[in-house]
């Protein structure tokens, strides 16, 4: 209170010799005064600072009015008595705190904080803004300059406060308040912005725009400050968004800077706009409109980014935005571009502002959460989505308990595409993270399989990439609990890259137990951890050291040790065993595999493609893979009955295709019947041995070869007969026919002539088109020219199929 009185040019007296001043106040949640007024006031002038945007606020507003009209305000508000003496002239003379016709608002906490006084003079209201520091004083000067500029424009579509008096740290503004506000961006708001744009619009390249240059500077400063409260990933995403803008030309105009429902009144088709402190002469078109909807959505409606984005594009029409731009270009495309600019400029400005605040209010966290989601959404094109999502994962966990397992010592977004994220995390927080990932703007599909001890999560992104996470809340091997996860999480530490990691001693215990219980030796890359065990005298460490250092087989000893721990005794043991049985059922039900076939003439590149796909399915999709050649091979090739299996397979491998001389109908019928039997019965063998256990089965050629190229199998039968047999063969989940120009194929392999290649290619393409008429997501013809592009197409379809199958 002493500081507030000082700004009113009053000084507390050390005794009661000063003039008595009785004040009432309404406090903030932290106990500090929010509104202050003279206790002799008969009217609640402080309500001039109170926004009535909701039913609750309106009820409070009228309740206070009634309280004052009945002169019962002392029942609700406490009176404090001060003895003061006047030590100034200008401010004291303007306001005179000893009179009952004023109220003071202490302002919003932060560098831009200022005191605002409302005073009633001869039936007219005025606002006085007092700057307690040079930053706030600059804002007052900016507001005065903005209103002078509006005077020159002689605006007609809106009213604004007139500056009638200015001192070095105070401005006096007329009261333009009305009885109502609007929480929706409407026609009045649009017309007001349109008139400002008409007076001030111009084109500018971003590098010539002072607001853009200031944003670059502030963003660099934010990186240098290393404020732990600001998420690392958000700053990195702002770098990407900044880079995305380039030096394009944009339309700029005067902006209010803080255009919100609480800084404007709307009544009977008229609008009054006040608080022009953040006004800027050259800001991207639409800045104020976006700000109005964003602030209302976040701070009042507590809406998600998806809901706010939908409202923006529903509220601001393409036609309206084109009118603002004074352009014939696509309004929707331009609006997205200008929305990105708004997010960049606004987010950086306020992050810098908040970094200078000692204490953050909860609204800051609301804002940052939505800003981060919006920026991720805007980075979908032209950015590595997997990197962005990883940054968002660790930003979302910044203030949550967790500890990563075996996580590398570098920035998380640099994680190898074949690496997943393993972390110990409480079950409640794991559920929150799964919900966050499911709602992420870059998520196309999410597969989450929940076990008794962890959730296995795969996030299929819109650009075809995959992020896998194991969220572990109980470290178990089958039904045996290895370690106390809660204790491990409590001991985790934050590394230099903003990632919480479990302690090396805990990691060593986990690694040792994991490999012992799985009956395997500790890999060489983890051998260095044995040094942490060498000097320990604990029973567990001595036991694990023997396995690390000498590969002693201590499985039974370790199981006996763990079975004596409280987590594996009594009721806990029974619960663990039941949970393990349920985990086995869950894995059986939700860990389904799939069948993918690859067809193509020799030289089309099938072998290379299959090898690459196998590697990526194993490493990226974390699925076991089995490669089968042509058919299930439950029955051996026919010549094996004469030559033996080994010799028959050797001869087949060394023989060029389509060299058989069989022309006999009955011989062909027998051959086809033999191989068809293998397909019919072998497909069940493949299903139960591989698919049902979660394997991805890759066929190098499939039944389609019998239809289009039966000569390869030394069979001469009508194509339609063989094609009818396909009705009893399981349809694979995905079928890819790879082809290329005959000359390209001949440059790779000269096993077939050009005419044969062209004929077979045409037959396969037509067959896949016909089969795909009713199953377009199952049969694909791919021209295999660029290997990486081919792999990308195949993996996109594979990840999509796995995602929707989950």
Buried (B, 14 or more C-beta within 10 A) or exposed (E): BEEBBBBBBBBBBEEEEBBEBEBBBBBEEEEEBBBBBBBEBEBBBBBBBBBBBEEEEEEBBEEBEEBBEEEEBEEEBEEBEBBBEBEEEEBBEBBBBBEBBBBBBBBEBBBBBBBBBBBBEEEEBBBBBBBBEEBBBEBBBBBBBBBEBBEEEEBEBBBBBBBEEBBEBBBBBBBBBBEEBBBEBEEBBBBBBBBBBBBBBEEBEBEEBEBBEBBBEBBEEBBEBEBEBBBBBBBBBBEBBBEBBEEEEBBBBBBBBBBBBBBBBBBEEEBBBBBBBBBBBBBBBBBBBBBBBBBBBBBBBEBBBBEBBEBBBEBBBBEBBBBBBEEEEEBBEBBBBBBBBBBBBBBBBBBBBBBEBEEBBEEBEEBBBBBBBBBBBBBBEEBBBBBBBBBBBBBBBBEBBBBBBBBBEEBBBEBEEEBBBBBBBBBEBBBBBBEBBEEBBBBBBBBBBBBBBBBBBBBBBBBBBBBBBBBBBBBBBEBBBBBBBEEBBEEBEEBEBBBBBBBEBBBBBBBBBBBBBEEEEBEEEBEEBBEBBEEBEEEBBEBBBBBBBEEBEBEEBBBEBBEEBEBBEEEEBEEBBEBBEEBEEBBEEBBBBBBBBBBBBBBBBBEBBBEBBBEBBBBBBBBBBBBBEBBBBBBEBBBBEEBEEEEBBEEBEEEEBBEBEEEEEEEBBEBBEBBBEBBBEBBEEBBEEBBEBBBBBBBBBBBBBBBBBBBBBBBBBEEEEBBEBBEEBBBBBBBBBBBBBBEBBBEEEEBBEEEBBBBBBEBBBEBBEEBBEEEEEBBBBBBBEEEEEBBBBBBBBBBBBBBEEB
